[in-house]
Amino acid sequence: MSAEETLRLISKQWCSISDLMKLLGCGRNKALEVKKDIKDKLIKNGYYIPGNNLPMQAVVDILKIDIDKLERIINLSK
């Protein structure tokens, strides 16, 4: 997945399993494991997670996705 595609994906408010699969570059089972880990961390920290999706900001923070670097890569390619 390119830097531009990644930025477009993480600009969403909520992260679905298919989004998580794309970000991690893995299959459904691994994405479900990671989702459970992230959801457990958030709940432990006092957050309420409605539905099946995760807040994208939490996913970006936990996966340590460097948004500035992605933007620099896009700017270099233009």
Buried (B, 14 or more C-beta within 10 A) or exposed (E): EEBBEBBEBBEEEBBBBEBBBBBBEBEEEEBBEBBEEBBEEBEEEEEEBEEEBBBBEBBBEBBEBEEEEBEEBBEEEE
